[in-house]
Amino acid sequence: MGGFVEAARIRVREARSALDAAREAGDVYAAAVAEEELEDALRIAEAHGVDTEDERS
């Protein structure tokens, strides 16, 4: 499960980064898409017991 855990953490980290970048750029559409991606990534990680608290960019 190590590969899955790492992939889940990377997905969360990248989604948070994309959301931050979209907000910084003032791109409302990109922020909405990134927020949905982050919510999905967090939901999947949580469902599988993956800790994502430290996955900040």
PyRosetta script that sets phi, psi and omega in degrees:
from pyrosetta import init, pose_from_sequence

init()
pose = pose_from_sequence("MGGFVEAARIRVREARSALDAAREAGDVYAAAVAEEELEDALRIAEAHGVDTEDERS")
pose.set_psi(1, -6.3)
pose.set_omega(1, -178.9)
pose.set_phi(2, -57.9)
pose.set_psi(2, -40.4)
pose.set_omega(2, 179.3)
pose.set_phi(3, -65.5)
pose.set_psi(3, -40.2)
pose.set_omega(3, 178.6)
pose.set_phi(4, -64.9)
pose.set_psi(4, -44.5)
pose.set_omega(4, -179.0)
pose.set_phi(5, -60.0)
pose.set_psi(5, -47.2)
pose.set_omega(5, -179.9)
pose.set_phi(6, -63.4)
pose.set_psi(6, -42.1)
pose.set_omega(6, 178.7)
pose.set_phi(7, -63.0)
pose.set_psi(7, -40.5)
pose.set_omega(7, 178.8)
pose.set_phi(8, -64.5)
pose.set_psi(8, -42.4)
pose.set_omega(8, 179.3)
pose.set_phi(9, -65.9)
pose.set_psi(9, -40.6)
pose.set_omega(9, 177.8)
pose.set_phi(10, -63.5)
pose.set_psi(10, -42.6)
pose.set_omega(10, 179.9)
pose.set_phi(11, -61.1)
pose.set_psi(11, -43.1)
pose.set_omega(11, 178.6)
pose.set_phi(12, -64.5)
pose.set_psi(12, -46.2)
pose.set_omega(12, -179.1)
pose.set_phi(13, -60.1)
pose.set_psi(13, -45.1)
pose.set_omega(13, -179.8)
pose.set_phi(14, -67.4)
pose.set_psi(14, -37.5)
pose.set_omega(14, 178.4)
pose.set_phi(15, -66.7)
pose.set_psi(15, -41.0)
pose.set_omega(15, 177.1)
pose.set_phi(16, -63.7)
pose.set_psi(16, -40.2)
pose.set_omega(16, 179.0)
pose.set_phi(17, -64.5)
pose.set_psi(17, -43.7)
pose.set_omega(17, 178.8)
pose.set_phi(18, -63.2)
pose.set_psi(18, -40.1)
pose.set_omega(18, 178.8)
pose.set_phi(19, -65.0)
pose.set_psi(19, -45.2)
pose.set_omega(19, 177.7)
pose.set_phi(20, -59.6)
pose.set_psi(20, -44.4)
pose.set_omega(20, -178.9)
pose.set_phi(21, -64.9)
pose.set_psi(21, -42.3)
pose.set_omega(21, -179.8)
pose.set_phi(22, -65.0)
pose.set_psi(22, -41.9)
pose.set_omega(22, 178.3)
pose.set_phi(23, -65.2)
pose.set_psi(23, -41.8)
pose.set_omega(23, 179.3)
pose.set_phi(24, -62.9)
pose.set_psi(24, -36.4)
pose.set_omega(24, -179.6)
pose.set_phi(25, -80.5)
pose.set_psi(25, -10.4)
pose.set_omega(25, -178.4)
pose.set_phi(26, 74.5)
pose.set_psi(26, 21.6)
pose.set_omega(26, -179.0)
pose.set_phi(27, -91.1)
pose.set_psi(27, 98.4)
pose.set_omega(27, -174.6)
pose.set_phi(28, -64.2)
pose.set_psi(28, -42.1)
pose.set_omega(28, -179.9)
pose.set_phi(29, -64.5)
pose.set_psi(29, -49.2)
pose.set_omega(29, -179.9)
pose.set_phi(30, -61.6)
pose.set_psi(30, -35.8)
pose.set_omega(30, 178.0)
pose.set_phi(31, -65.3)
pose.set_psi(31, -41.0)
pose.set_omega(31, 179.3)
pose.set_phi(32, -64.6)
pose.set_psi(32, -43.0)
pose.set_omega(32, 178.8)
pose.set_phi(33, -64.1)
pose.set_psi(33, -45.1)
pose.set_omega(33, -179.3)
pose.set_phi(34, -64.9)
pose.set_psi(34, -37.2)
pose.set_omega(34, 178.7)
pose.set_phi(35, -64.7)
pose.set_psi(35, -40.9)
pose.set_omega(35, 176.8)
pose.set_phi(36, -63.5)
pose.set_psi(36, -41.6)
pose.set_omega(36, 178.4)
pose.set_phi(37, -62.8)
pose.set_psi(37, -43.3)
pose.set_omega(37, 179.2)
pose.set_phi(38, -63.2)
pose.set_psi(38, -45.6)
pose.set_omega(38, 179.2)
pose.set_phi(39, -59.9)
pose.set_psi(39, -41.4)
pose.set_omega(39, 179.4)
pose.set_phi(40, -66.2)
pose.set_psi(40, -45.1)
pose.set_omega(40, 179.7)
pose.set_phi(41, -61.9)
pose.set_psi(41, -42.8)
pose.set_omega(41, 179.3)
pose.set_phi(42, -66.6)
pose.set_psi(42, -39.0)
pose.set_omega(42, 179.2)
pose.set_phi(43, -62.4)
pose.set_psi(43, -46.4)
pose.set_omega(43, -179.8)
pose.set_phi(44, -65.5)
pose.set_psi(44, -44.2)
pose.set_omega(44, 179.6)
pose.set_phi(45, -59.9)
pose.set_psi(45, -46.2)
pose.set_omega(45, -179.1)
pose.set_phi(46, -63.3)
pose.set_psi(46, -40.0)
pose.set_omega(46, -179.6)
pose.set_phi(47, -62.2)
pose.set_psi(47, -24.1)
pose.set_omega(47, -178.5)
pose.set_phi(48, -109.3)
pose.set_psi(48, 12.2)
pose.set_omega(48, 175.5)
pose.set_phi(49, 71.4)
pose.set_psi(49, 25.5)
pose.set_omega(49, -180.0)
pose.set_phi(50, -88.9)
pose.set_psi(50, 123.4)
pose.set_omega(50, 177.7)
pose.set_phi(51, -77.8)
pose.set_psi(51, 123.6)
pose.set_omega(51, -178.2)
pose.set_phi(52, -119.2)
pose.set_psi(52, 8.5)
pose.set_omega(52, -177.7)
pose.set_phi(53, -58.6)
pose.set_psi(53, -35.6)
pose.set_omega(53, -177.6)
pose.set_phi(54, -88.4)
pose.set_psi(54, 5.9)
pose.set_omega(54, -175.7)
pose.set_phi(55, -91.4)
pose.set_psi(55, 61.4)
pose.set_omega(55, 176.1)
pose.set_phi(56, -102.4)
pose.set_psi(56, 141.9)
pose.set_omega(56, -179.6)
pose.set_phi(57, -80.6)
pose.dump_pdb("model.pdb")
